[in-house]
Structure formats: C-alpha cells, structure tokens
Amino acid sequence: SPLPLIVNTWSGPFTSATDAAFLSLANSSNALDAVQAGCQACQNNQCDHTVGFGGSPDESCETTLDALIIDGETLNAGAVANLRRVKDAIGVARHVLDYTQHTLLAGEQATQFALENGFEEESLSTKDSLKTCYGWRKNHCQPNYRLNVHPDPFSSCGPYSPLLSSISSTTTSATSSISQPHSSSSNSQQSSHD
Amino acid sequence: TLSLIALHPSSSMAACTTTNGASHKIPGRVGDGPIPGSGSYVDSTVGGCGATGDGDIMMRFLPCYQAVESLRRGLTPQQAADDAVRRILARYPDAKTGVVVVDNRGEHAAAASGWEFSYSYRSGGMERTEVVRVKSL
C-alpha cells in the first residue's frame, strides 16, 4: 500500500515539509495535523525564501503571509491573507478553521485574531528581506506591478497617480483585458511569483 | 509557495498552502495561496491538489478546484493536472504554473508551464522523500 502519502510542490528545501508531514502521519496523527506540521516546517525553515518570514517584501518592504488549510473530510477550511507581524500563518489559519465559522480572515484584523488566540506579534522582516527591498528601490523599483499610472512604473518609483484615459480604455472591454493582460506575465523582466 | 496534500491510511485527506506571496507586490495584494480551490483543494472522496505560480493569474482559474472536479468526473491525476494548466495557458500563454494532483488511492502527477516545476512525495515504505521533475506543457 502506498499509504500514508504526502505530496507537495517543489523540491530542495521543500522536502523538509514532506518529511515533517510524513513523520506526523507515521506517528498516527490525522491528515489535518500532518499538513499543518508540513507547512510549519517550511515556514520555520523559510523554504526558498518564498515561505515564512523574511521573504518577498512588498513595495513598503514589509513581509506579509498567506495560508490555507482544508479538511478533505468535511470541506471545512481556514485561511489568512495579508497576515502582518505573525510568523505562524498556517497555525492562525488552523485557528480560523477550528474556532470560527468563517473561511478567510485578512490583514490587520487577521493579526488581531491571531493575537487574541495567543500568537506572538513580531516583525517578519530580516536583514535579507530589507536588503532585497532596498535593492529594488535602488533599481528604480523594477520589476513593478503598477499599471496605467504616472510616473511610468516600468522605469520609475512612486508615488503613483492614475492615468484616467488609460483606465477607461482597459476597463471597457473585459474580453481584451483577459486575453491580453497588462499584468506581471506581460512584463518580461518580471521574475517574481507566488 | 508550499502546497501540500496528505492522504492518511484511513483514506482521509487534507491540504494546506503557505506563502509570503510575490516580491515587490503592492501593499495589500493577496495571491492565490489562501484561496480555496486555487492554492490548494481537497475532497477525501476523490483527491487533492496543490498549486503554485503567477498567483494573480492562477486565482482567476481556481486550478485546484478544477483538477479535483476533473478527478470526480473520472480523469486520472495526470489528465486532471494537464487540463487545469491548459485552461490557464489558453488565456495566458506565458503563465508560470505548477499543479500537482493526488487521487484518493495515492496516484499522483503534475503539470506545469513557463518553468521547470518539481514536486516531492513520500509514501509508506519509502525511507526518504523522492522528487519528480515536471516538464512544461
């Protein structure tokens, strides 16, 4: 029998999550506890700097976290989005699942929920993440997700203001906006991803 | 982004996703990770799915919901993963995607576009985790 089984995206440092979840299942915990253990392993290890604290700073140099956990038996789900200043995003998502009737909490209120549930408040920035952000600013804020703004987001930092004529031309045709996206995928210099 | 699926010997399943999103995003931006059906999805009666990639695009297609529903309709994990990615590529040919699918019997497969994607797995009897490299569609 192939069971128990753990499968996850990516390799390299991400195998720490595979092993943590597998060992959790091998120790007779349930599937929900196992996936949480796997996600927490990657959060603690900052896998590839795309998981956990100290990675992917936003324009303001802040790191925020997103997490989701789903019980395949009940289809119950808990999630947090744009979680600020709390490291254990999947732990907070598990609390959303276990202790609320909601599915997704976001932003500052998600942080407040986490603190009310005993999670610690701390900075998610590191020297590396701040260095990444300062380097981005030094490189004229490239790559950049802004669109139809002034100054030109593909050569200049903000603050930005909208170009009203461009907005009207891109929102009047839903078909053209989805078939020819003015998003990260159309920017060849864009290398960031989730 | 880490998306992970567990299949317990009792046949119960669960899935999770955790990520710090995309670098240099506009403050307040949320990607596909915490969206059920996008970052991950699971139904113990059929299987589960995890995804990663260009979150602003992927969240418009709910690829993991699509893949699990494809399993429900009788597709294999490989067919379900391919179908989910091809639906995105039909609209966004340059999208970076990675979708891994597991059915409730433990069969797994993945599909990707725009980069060399990989996934990891470990099952009963394996002493260490194995890695699968996935070519872009």
HADDOCK unambig.tbl for C-alpha pairs under 7 A between the chains (distance, minus, plus):
assign (segid A and resid 1 and name CA) (segid B and resid 124 and name CA) 6.94 0.50 0.50
assign (segid A and resid 2 and name CA) (segid B and resid 106 and name CA) 6.38 0.50 0.50
assign (segid A and resid 2 and name CA) (segid B and resid 123 and name CA) 5.34 0.50 0.50
assign (segid A and resid 2 and name CA) (segid B and resid 124 and name CA) 5.16 0.50 0.50
assign (segid A and resid 3 and name CA) (segid B and resid 7 and name CA) 6.87 0.50 0.50
assign (segid A and resid 3 and name CA) (segid B and resid 8 and name CA) 6.52 0.50 0.50
assign (segid A and resid 3 and name CA) (segid B and resid 9 and name CA) 5.21 0.50 0.50
assign (segid A and resid 3 and name CA) (segid B and resid 106 and name CA) 6.99 0.50 0.50
assign (segid A and resid 3 and name CA) (segid B and resid 123 and name CA) 5.71 0.50 0.50
assign (segid A and resid 3 and name CA) (segid B and resid 124 and name CA) 5.07 0.50 0.50
assign (segid A and resid 4 and name CA) (segid B and resid 7 and name CA) 5.67 0.50 0.50
assign (segid A and resid 4 and name CA) (segid B and resid 8 and name CA) 4.94 0.50 0.50
assign (segid A and resid 4 and name CA) (segid B and resid 9 and name CA) 5.08 0.50 0.50
assign (segid A and resid 4 and name CA) (segid B and resid 123 and name CA) 5.45 0.50 0.50
assign (segid A and resid 4 and name CA) (segid B and resid 124 and name CA) 5.30 0.50 0.50
assign (segid A and resid 5 and name CA) (segid B and resid 6 and name CA) 5.87 0.50 0.50
assign (segid A and resid 5 and name CA) (segid B and resid 7 and name CA) 5.07 0.50 0.50
assign (segid A and resid 5 and name CA) (segid B and resid 8 and name CA) 6.79 0.50 0.50
assign (segid A and resid 5 and name CA) (segid B and resid 106 and name CA) 6.72 0.50 0.50
assign (segid A and resid 5 and name CA) (segid B and resid 122 and name CA) 5.79 0.50 0.50
assign (segid A and resid 5 and name CA) (segid B and resid 123 and name CA) 4.19 0.50 0.50
assign (segid A and resid 5 and name CA) (segid B and resid 124 and name CA) 6.58 0.50 0.50
assign (segid A and resid 6 and name CA) (segid B and resid 5 and name CA) 5.81 0.50 0.50
assign (segid A and resid 6 and name CA) (segid B and resid 6 and name CA) 4.70 0.50 0.50
assign (segid A and resid 6 and name CA) (segid B and resid 7 and name CA) 6.44 0.50 0.50
assign (segid A and resid 6 and name CA) (segid B and resid 121 and name CA) 5.40 0.50 0.50
assign (segid A and resid 6 and name CA) (segid B and resid 122 and name CA) 5.37 0.50 0.50
assign (segid A and resid 6 and name CA) (segid B and resid 123 and name CA) 6.32 0.50 0.50
assign (segid A and resid 7 and name CA) (segid B and resid 4 and name CA) 5.77 0.50 0.50
assign (segid A and resid 7 and name CA) (segid B and resid 5 and name CA) 5.33 0.50 0.50
assign (segid A and resid 7 and name CA) (segid B and resid 6 and name CA) 6.68 0.50 0.50
assign (segid A and resid 7 and name CA) (segid B and resid 120 and name CA) 5.71 0.50 0.50
assign (segid A and resid 7 and name CA) (segid B and resid 121 and name CA) 4.30 0.50 0.50
assign (segid A and resid 7 and name CA) (segid B and resid 122 and name CA) 6.74 0.50 0.50
assign (segid A and resid 8 and name CA) (segid B and resid 2 and name CA) 6.87 0.50 0.50
assign (segid A and resid 8 and name CA) (segid B and resid 3 and name CA) 5.51 0.50 0.50
assign (segid A and resid 8 and name CA) (segid B and resid 4 and name CA) 4.10 0.50 0.50
assign (segid A and resid 8 and name CA) (segid B and resid 5 and name CA) 6.17 0.50 0.50
assign (segid A and resid 8 and name CA) (segid B and resid 50 and name CA) 6.88 0.50 0.50
assign (segid A and resid 8 and name CA) (segid B and resid 119 and name CA) 5.71 0.50 0.50
assign (segid A and resid 8 and name CA) (segid B and resid 120 and name CA) 5.42 0.50 0.50
assign (segid A and resid 8 and name CA) (segid B and resid 121 and name CA) 6.45 0.50 0.50
assign (segid A and resid 9 and name CA) (segid B and resid 2 and name CA) 5.75 0.50 0.50
assign (segid A and resid 9 and name CA) (segid B and resid 3 and name CA) 5.49 0.50 0.50
assign (segid A and resid 9 and name CA) (segid B and resid 4 and name CA) 6.57 0.50 0.50
assign (segid A and resid 9 and name CA) (segid B and resid 50 and name CA) 6.71 0.50 0.50
assign (segid A and resid 9 and name CA) (segid B and resid 51 and name CA) 6.99 0.50 0.50
assign (segid A and resid 9 and name CA) (segid B and resid 100 and name CA) 6.86 0.50 0.50
assign (segid A and resid 9 and name CA) (segid B and resid 118 and name CA) 6.59 0.50 0.50
assign (segid A and resid 9 and name CA) (segid B and resid 119 and name CA) 4.50 0.50 0.50
assign (segid A and resid 9 and name CA) (segid B and resid 120 and name CA) 6.41 0.50 0.50
assign (segid A and resid 10 and name CA) (segid B and resid 117 and name CA) 6.79 0.50 0.50
assign (segid A and resid 10 and name CA) (segid B and resid 118 and name CA) 4.72 0.50 0.50
assign (segid A and resid 10 and name CA) (segid B and resid 119 and name CA) 4.31 0.50 0.50
assign (segid A and resid 10 and name CA) (segid B and resid 120 and name CA) 6.22 0.50 0.50
assign (segid A and resid 11 and name CA) (segid B and resid 118 and name CA) 6.03 0.50 0.50
assign (segid A and resid 11 and name CA) (segid B and resid 119 and name CA) 5.65 0.50 0.50
assign (segid A and resid 11 and name CA) (segid B and resid 120 and name CA) 5.62 0.50 0.50
assign (segid A and resid 11 and name CA) (segid B and resid 131 and name CA) 6.20 0.50 0.50
assign (segid A and resid 15 and name CA) (segid B and resid 120 and name CA) 6.41 0.50 0.50
assign (segid A and resid 15 and name CA) (segid B and resid 129 and name CA) 6.66 0.50 0.50
assign (segid A and resid 18 and name CA) (segid B and resid 120 and name CA) 6.89 0.50 0.50
assign (segid A and resid 18 and name CA) (segid B and resid 121 and name CA) 6.50 0.50 0.50
assign (segid A and resid 18 and name CA) (segid B and resid 122 and name CA) 6.76 0.50 0.50
assign (segid A and resid 18 and name CA) (segid B and resid 129 and name CA) 6.91 0.50 0.50
assign (segid A and resid 19 and name CA) (segid B and resid 129 and name CA) 6.80 0.50 0.50
assign (segid A and resid 22 and name CA) (segid B and resid 122 and name CA) 6.87 0.50 0.50
assign (segid A and resid 25 and name CA) (segid B and resid 8 and name CA) 6.79 0.50 0.50
assign (segid A and resid 30 and name CA) (segid B and resid 8 and name CA) 6.77 0.50 0.50
assign (segid A and resid 31 and name CA) (segid B and resid 6 and name CA) 5.55 0.50 0.50
assign (segid A and resid 31 and name CA) (segid B and resid 7 and name CA) 6.36 0.50 0.50
assign (segid A and resid 31 and name CA) (segid B and resid 8 and name CA) 5.57 0.50 0.50
assign (segid A and resid 31 and name CA) (segid B and resid 12 and name CA) 6.49 0.50 0.50
assign (segid A and resid 31 and name CA) (segid B and resid 13 and name CA) 5.56 0.50 0.50
assign (segid A and resid 31 and name CA) (segid B and resid 14 and name CA) 5.34 0.50 0.50
assign (segid A and resid 32 and name CA) (segid B and resid 14 and name CA) 5.22 0.50 0.50
assign (segid A and resid 34 and name CA) (segid B and resid 6 and name CA) 6.84 0.50 0.50
assign (segid A and resid 35 and name CA) (segid B and resid 4 and name CA) 6.40 0.50 0.50
assign (segid A and resid 35 and name CA) (segid B and resid 5 and name CA) 6.58 0.50 0.50
assign (segid A and resid 35 and name CA) (segid B and resid 6 and name CA) 6.13 0.50 0.50
assign (segid A and resid 35 and name CA) (segid B and resid 14 and name CA) 6.61 0.50 0.50
assign (segid A and resid 35 and name CA) (segid B and resid 15 and name CA) 6.03 0.50 0.50
assign (segid A and resid 35 and name CA) (segid B and resid 16 and name CA) 5.96 0.50 0.50
assign (segid A and resid 36 and name CA) (segid B and resid 16 and name CA) 6.97 0.50 0.50
assign (segid A and resid 39 and name CA) (segid B and resid 16 and name CA) 6.98 0.50 0.50
assign (segid A and resid 39 and name CA) (segid B and resid 18 and name CA) 6.30 0.50 0.50
assign (segid A and resid 50 and name CA) (segid B and resid 1 and name CA) 5.61 0.50 0.50
assign (segid A and resid 50 and name CA) (segid B and resid 19 and name CA) 5.93 0.50 0.50
assign (segid A and resid 50 and name CA) (segid B and resid 20 and name CA) 5.60 0.50 0.50
assign (segid A and resid 50 and name CA) (segid B and resid 21 and name CA) 6.85 0.50 0.50
assign (segid A and resid 51 and name CA) (segid B and resid 1 and name CA) 5.79 0.50 0.50
assign (segid A and resid 51 and name CA) (segid B and resid 2 and name CA) 6.84 0.50 0.50
assign (segid A and resid 51 and name CA) (segid B and resid 18 and name CA) 6.28 0.50 0.50
assign (segid A and resid 51 and name CA) (segid B and resid 19 and name CA) 4.40 0.50 0.50
assign (segid A and resid 51 and name CA) (segid B and resid 20 and name CA) 5.22 0.50 0.50
assign (segid A and resid 52 and name CA) (segid B and resid 19 and name CA) 6.33 0.50 0.50
assign (segid A and resid 52 and name CA) (segid B and resid 20 and name CA) 5.92 0.50 0.50
assign (segid A and resid 55 and name CA) (segid B and resid 20 and name CA) 6.38 0.50 0.50
assign (segid A and resid 56 and name CA) (segid B and resid 20 and name CA) 5.94 0.50 0.50
assign (segid A and resid 56 and name CA) (segid B and resid 21 and name CA) 6.27 0.50 0.50
assign (segid A and resid 56 and name CA) (segid B and resid 22 and name CA) 5.53 0.50 0.50
assign (segid A and resid 56 and name CA) (segid B and resid 23 and name CA) 3.87 0.50 0.50
assign (segid A and resid 56 and name CA) (segid B and resid 24 and name CA) 6.72 0.50 0.50
assign (segid A and resid 57 and name CA) (segid B and resid 23 and name CA) 5.29 0.50 0.50
assign (segid A and resid 57 and name CA) (segid B and resid 24 and name CA) 5.74 0.50 0.50
assign (segid A and resid 58 and name CA) (segid B and resid 23 and name CA) 5.76 0.50 0.50
assign (segid A and resid 58 and name CA) (segid B and resid 24 and name CA) 4.12 0.50 0.50
assign (segid A and resid 58 and name CA) (segid B and resid 25 and name CA) 4.70 0.50 0.50
assign (segid A and resid 58 and name CA) (segid B and resid 26 and name CA) 6.04 0.50 0.50
assign (segid A and resid 58 and name CA) (segid B and resid 27 and name CA) 5.83 0.50 0.50
assign (segid A and resid 59 and name CA) (segid B and resid 24 and name CA) 4.84 0.50 0.50
assign (segid A and resid 59 and name CA) (segid B and resid 25 and name CA) 5.93 0.50 0.50
assign (segid A and resid 59 and name CA) (segid B and resid 26 and name CA) 5.71 0.50 0.50
assign (segid A and resid 59 and name CA) (segid B and resid 27 and name CA) 6.34 0.50 0.50
assign (segid A and resid 60 and name CA) (segid B and resid 27 and name CA) 6.84 0.50 0.50
assign (segid A and resid 63 and name CA) (segid B and resid 20 and name CA) 6.76 0.50 0.50
assign (segid A and resid 64 and name CA) (segid B and resid 20 and name CA) 5.84 0.50 0.50
assign (segid A and resid 65 and name CA) (segid B and resid 19 and name CA) 5.95 0.50 0.50
assign (segid A and resid 65 and name CA) (segid B and resid 20 and name CA) 4.51 0.50 0.50
assign (segid A and resid 65 and name CA) (segid B and resid 21 and name CA) 6.95 0.50 0.50
assign (segid A and resid 66 and name CA) (segid B and resid 18 and name CA) 5.85 0.50 0.50
assign (segid A and resid 66 and name CA) (segid B and resid 19 and name CA) 5.43 0.50 0.50
assign (segid A and resid 66 and name CA) (segid B and resid 20 and name CA) 6.10 0.50 0.50
assign (segid A and resid 66 and name CA) (segid B and resid 33 and name CA) 6.20 0.50 0.50
assign (segid A and resid 66 and name CA) (segid B and resid 34 and name CA) 5.61 0.50 0.50
assign (segid A and resid 67 and name CA) (segid B and resid 17 and name CA) 5.33 0.50 0.50
assign (segid A and resid 67 and name CA) (segid B and resid 18 and name CA) 4.25 0.50 0.50
assign (segid A and resid 67 and name CA) (segid B and resid 19 and name CA) 6.38 0.50 0.50
assign (segid A and resid 67 and name CA) (segid B and resid 33 and name CA) 6.26 0.50 0.50
assign (segid A and resid 67 and name CA) (segid B and resid 34 and name CA) 4.95 0.50 0.50
assign (segid A and resid 68 and name CA) (segid B and resid 16 and name CA) 5.31 0.50 0.50
assign (segid A and resid 68 and name CA) (segid B and resid 17 and name CA) 5.07 0.50 0.50
assign (segid A and resid 68 and name CA) (segid B and resid 18 and name CA) 6.54 0.50 0.50
assign (segid A and resid 68 and name CA) (segid B and resid 33 and name CA) 6.89 0.50 0.50
assign (segid A and resid 68 and name CA) (segid B and resid 34 and name CA) 4.68 0.50 0.50
assign (segid A and resid 69 and name CA) (segid B and resid 15 and name CA) 5.81 0.50 0.50
assign (segid A and resid 69 and name CA) (segid B and resid 16 and name CA) 4.23 0.50 0.50
assign (segid A and resid 69 and name CA) (segid B and resid 17 and name CA) 6.57 0.50 0.50
assign (segid A and resid 70 and name CA) (segid B and resid 14 and name CA) 5.65 0.50 0.50
assign (segid A and resid 70 and name CA) (segid B and resid 15 and name CA) 5.29 0.50 0.50
assign (segid A and resid 70 and name CA) (segid B and resid 16 and name CA) 6.23 0.50 0.50
assign (segid A and resid 70 and name CA) (segid B and resid 41 and name CA) 6.86 0.50 0.50
assign (segid A and resid 70 and name CA) (segid B and resid 42 and name CA) 6.77 0.50 0.50
assign (segid A and resid 71 and name CA) (segid B and resid 13 and name CA) 6.79 0.50 0.50
assign (segid A and resid 71 and name CA) (segid B and resid 14 and name CA) 4.77 0.50 0.50
assign (segid A and resid 71 and name CA) (segid B and resid 15 and name CA) 6.89 0.50 0.50
assign (segid A and resid 72 and name CA) (segid B and resid 12 and name CA) 6.65 0.50 0.50
assign (segid A and resid 72 and name CA) (segid B and resid 13 and name CA) 4.90 0.50 0.50
assign (segid A and resid 72 and name CA) (segid B and resid 14 and name CA) 4.86 0.50 0.50
assign (segid A and resid 72 and name CA) (segid B and resid 42 and name CA) 4.98 0.50 0.50
assign (segid A and resid 72 and name CA) (segid B and resid 43 and name CA) 4.25 0.50 0.50
assign (segid A and resid 72 and name CA) (segid B and resid 44 and name CA) 4.69 0.50 0.50
assign (segid A and resid 73 and name CA) (segid B and resid 12 and name CA) 6.09 0.50 0.50
assign (segid A and resid 73 and name CA) (segid B and resid 13 and name CA) 6.63 0.50 0.50
assign (segid A and resid 73 and name CA) (segid B and resid 43 and name CA) 6.47 0.50 0.50
assign (segid A and resid 73 and name CA) (segid B and resid 44 and name CA) 5.43 0.50 0.50
assign (segid A and resid 75 and name CA) (segid B and resid 43 and name CA) 6.60 0.50 0.50
assign (segid A and resid 79 and name CA) (segid B and resid 34 and name CA) 5.65 0.50 0.50
assign (segid A and resid 80 and name CA) (segid B and resid 34 and name CA) 6.42 0.50 0.50
assign (segid A and resid 81 and name CA) (segid B and resid 30 and name CA) 6.30 0.50 0.50
assign (segid A and resid 81 and name CA) (segid B and resid 34 and name CA) 6.18 0.50 0.50
assign (segid A and resid 82 and name CA) (segid B and resid 28 and name CA) 6.33 0.50 0.50
assign (segid A and resid 82 and name CA) (segid B and resid 30 and name CA) 6.20 0.50 0.50
assign (segid A and resid 90 and name CA) (segid B and resid 18 and name CA) 6.40 0.50 0.50
assign (segid A and resid 144 and name CA) (segid B and resid 24 and name CA) 6.94 0.50 0.50
assign (segid A and resid 145 and name CA) (segid B and resid 25 and name CA) 6.50 0.50 0.50
assign (segid A and resid 179 and name CA) (segid B and resid 91 and name CA) 5.52 0.50 0.50
assign (segid A and resid 179 and name CA) (segid B and resid 92 and name CA) 6.94 0.50 0.50
assign (segid A and resid 185 and name CA) (segid B and resid 94 and name CA) 6.24 0.50 0.50
assign (segid A and resid 185 and name CA) (segid B and resid 95 and name CA) 6.06 0.50 0.50
assign (segid A and resid 192 and name CA) (segid B and resid 22 and name CA) 5.55 0.50 0.50
assign (segid A and resid 192 and name CA) (segid B and resid 23 and name CA) 5.76 0.50 0.50
assign (segid A and resid 193 and name CA) (segid B and resid 22 and name CA) 4.88 0.50 0.50
assign (segid A and resid 193 and name CA) (segid B and resid 53 and name CA) 5.68 0.50 0.50
assign (segid A and resid 193 and name CA) (segid B and resid 54 and name CA) 5.02 0.50 0.50
assign (segid A and resid 193 and name CA) (segid B and resid 55 and name CA) 6.68 0.50 0.50
assign (segid A and resid 194 and name CA) (segid B and resid 1 and name CA) 5.65 0.50 0.50
assign (segid A and resid 194 and name CA) (segid B and resid 19 and name CA) 6.99 0.50 0.50
assign (segid A and resid 194 and name CA) (segid B and resid 21 and name CA) 4.62 0.50 0.50
assign (segid A and resid 194 and name CA) (segid B and resid 22 and name CA) 4.90 0.50 0.50
assign (segid A and resid 194 and name CA) (segid B and resid 31 and name CA) 6.88 0.50 0.50
assign (segid A and resid 194 and name CA) (segid B and resid 52 and name CA) 6.25 0.50 0.50
assign (segid A and resid 194 and name CA) (segid B and resid 53 and name CA) 5.43 0.50 0.50
assign (segid A and resid 194 and name CA) (segid B and resid 54 and name CA) 5.91 0.50 0.50
assign (segid A and resid 194 and name CA) (segid B and resid 55 and name CA) 5.49 0.50 0.50
